[in-house]
Amino acid sequence: GIQVEQSPPDLILQEGANSTLRCNFSDSVNNLQWFHQNPWGQLINLFYIPSGTKQNGRLSATTVATERYSLLYISSSQTTDSGVYFCAVAGAQETSGSRLTFGEGTQLTVNP
Amino acid sequence: DTEVTQTPKHLVMGMTNKKSLKCEQHMGHRAMYWYKQKAKKPPELMFVYSYEKLSINESVPSRFSPECPNSSLLNLHLHALQPEDSALYLCASSQAGTGYGYTFGSGTRLTVV
């Protein structure tokens, strides 16, 4: 099956700093999503981005499908950004975009 | 508040018990999912329902039995579980086909004693 690698595994920031999280995947994809899991376990969908660039407030994401990677940018980080960020993909060989494989995640801690 | 509602939020069950987890969504999504998440690990896909039919079973043991009574409801029936089945069980829904709009519920924390 498709392999998903995220880096860095852990990241500690001071409030106000910027960061970039990376997701590499081993094959072509027809679905790529970024999720944030807060300390209470709730998974929030940040972006559906199998290709291209999207922005939502302080967050933006870029997927370069031909080079098999995606980046999540967090600007002016806040303590509420803390949690685990997951990249999840469905390989292009899948008949639908439903079968998501998750990376191991990046644990982000933002200190005040 | 999440648009995918899971009940109960917490469940403690013995190895001989039978229990059910419930999930409901009203977003018009025609794909629904069960995931299992152990502590400090990513979610792992268990089952996918597409248009109320089981389309993916990730080789899950038969002590987990999914059911999709209609397009809004998804159940997971549990029987004769083992302590290692203790985990956070997450329900999700999305558009069928593309997987667009993946929305997770807040999960059921299951402890098997």
Contacts between the chains, C-beta under 8 A, distances in Angstrom:
chain1	res1	chain2	res2	distance
A	30	B	98	7.9
A	31	B	98	6.9
A	31	B	99	4.4
A	31	B	100	8.0
A	33	B	99	7.6
A	33	B	102	5.8
A	35	B	102	7.8
A	35	B	104	7.7
A	40	B	106	7.8
A	41	B	37	8.0
A	41	B	88	5.9
A	41	B	106	6.8
A	41	B	107	5.5
A	41	B	109	7.8
A	42	B	2	6.8
A	42	B	104	7.3
A	42	B	106	5.2
A	42	B	107	7.7
A	43	B	43	7.3
A	43	B	90	6.8
A	43	B	92	7.9
A	43	B	104	4.0
A	44	B	104	7.8
A	45	B	101	7.5
A	45	B	102	5.3
A	45	B	103	6.3
A	45	B	104	7.6
A	48	B	99	7.8
A	48	B	100	5.4
A	48	B	101	7.2
A	48	B	102	7.4
A	86	B	42	5.9
A	86	B	43	7.7
A	88	B	42	8.0
A	88	B	102	7.9
A	90	B	99	5.9
A	96	B	31	7.7
A	96	B	50	7.1
A	96	B	55	7.9
A	96	B	96	6.9
A	96	B	97	5.0
A	96	B	98	7.3
A	96	B	99	6.6
A	97	B	97	6.8
A	97	B	98	4.8
A	97	B	99	3.1
A	97	B	100	7.3
A	98	B	31	5.2
A	98	B	33	7.2
A	98	B	48	5.2
A	98	B	50	6.7
A	98	B	55	7.5
A	98	B	56	7.2
A	98	B	94	6.7
A	98	B	96	7.1
A	98	B	97	7.7
A	98	B	99	4.8
A	99	B	45	6.3
A	99	B	48	6.6
A	99	B	56	5.9
A	100	B	45	6.5
A	100	B	99	6.8
A	100	B	102	7.2
A	101	B	45	7.6
A	102	B	42	3.7
A	102	B	43	5.6
A	102	B	44	7.6
A	103	B	42	6.5
A	104	B	41	7.6
A	104	B	42	5.9
A	105	B	42	5.7
